[in-house]
Amino acid sequence: MMDDLLKQLGRGPPSGLLEGFDDRVMATLAVRQREVSGAQRFMALAAMVSLGGGAFVGMTMGEPAQAARPLSPFAPMTALAPSVLLDPR
């Protein structure tokens, strides 16, 4: 039985088995390339909408920037001093 199978393999594939195989492979690759291209376009669109929306909201609803008070260990009331952190006010 094994000898018969090896003889069949030695003869080559049956006729018609590999016909059109290249065309199917190339068609599948073309479909995948279209899918990837569509996904890249969608991601670019999503990034532009996200960035544009964030910039728009930042400009319309943002509060003006204010300078922070400098932290200094020699200042009379430092923001991180235990007396300030535990102050009940």
CYANA upper distance limits for C-alpha pairs under 8 A (distance plus 0.5 A):
  1 MET  CA      5 LEU  CA      7.02
  2 MET  CA      6 LEU  CA      6.76
  3 ASP  CA      7 LYS  CA      6.65
  4 ASP  CA      8 GLN  CA      6.78
  5 LEU  CA      9 LEU  CA      6.80
  6 LEU  CA     10 GLY  CA      6.64
  7 LYS  CA     11 ARG  CA      6.86
  8 GLN  CA     12 GLY  CA      7.43
  9 LEU  CA     13 PRO  CA      7.55
 13 PRO  CA     17 LEU  CA      7.15
 13 PRO  CA     18 LEU  CA      8.33
 15 SER  CA     19 GLU  CA      8.45
 20 GLY  CA     24 ARG  CA      6.81
 21 PHE  CA     25 VAL  CA      6.75
 22 ASP  CA     26 MET  CA      6.62
 23 ASP  CA     27 ALA  CA      6.54
 24 ARG  CA     28 THR  CA      6.62
 25 VAL  CA     29 LEU  CA      6.71
 26 MET  CA     30 ALA  CA      6.66
 27 ALA  CA     31 VAL  CA      6.77
 28 THR  CA     32 ARG  CA      6.77
 29 LEU  CA     33 GLN  CA      6.59
 30 ALA  CA     34 ARG  CA      6.77
 31 VAL  CA     35 GLU  CA      6.77
 32 ARG  CA     36 VAL  CA      6.67
 33 GLN  CA     37 SER  CA      6.59
 34 ARG  CA     38 GLY  CA      6.60
 35 GLU  CA     39 ALA  CA      6.66
 36 VAL  CA     40 GLN  CA      6.63
 37 SER  CA     41 ARG  CA      6.78
 38 GLY  CA     42 PHE  CA      6.67
 39 ALA  CA     43 MET  CA      6.64
 40 GLN  CA     44 ALA  CA      6.68
 41 ARG  CA     45 LEU  CA      6.64
 42 PHE  CA     46 ALA  CA      6.58
 43 MET  CA     47 ALA  CA      6.61
 44 ALA  CA     48 MET  CA      6.71
 45 LEU  CA     49 VAL  CA      6.66
 46 ALA  CA     50 SER  CA      6.53
 47 ALA  CA     51 LEU  CA      6.54
 48 MET  CA     52 GLY  CA      6.31
 49 VAL  CA     53 GLY  CA      6.33
 50 SER  CA     54 GLY  CA      6.60
 51 LEU  CA     55 ALA  CA      6.60
 52 GLY  CA     56 PHE  CA      6.58
 53 GLY  CA     57 VAL  CA      6.60
 54 GLY  CA     58 GLY  CA      6.43
 55 ALA  CA     59 MET  CA      6.66
 56 PHE  CA     60 THR  CA      6.67
 57 VAL  CA     61 MET  CA      6.12
 57 VAL  CA     62 GLY  CA      7.73
 58 GLY  CA     62 GLY  CA      5.49
 71 LEU  CA     75 ALA  CA      8.15
 71 LEU  CA     78 THR  CA      6.78
 71 LEU  CA     79 ALA  CA      7.45
 72 SER  CA     78 THR  CA      7.01
 73 PRO  CA     78 THR  CA      7.18
 74 PHE  CA     78 THR  CA      8.42
 77 MET  CA     81 ALA  CA      7.74
 77 MET  CA     84 VAL  CA      7.74
 78 THR  CA     84 VAL  CA      7.90
 79 ALA  CA     84 VAL  CA      6.98
 79 ALA  CA     85 LEU  CA      8.05
 80 LEU  CA     84 VAL  CA      7.25
 80 LEU  CA     85 LEU  CA      6.98
 81 ALA  CA     85 LEU  CA      6.76
 82 PRO  CA     86 LEU  CA      6.43
 83 SER  CA     87 ASP  CA      6.35
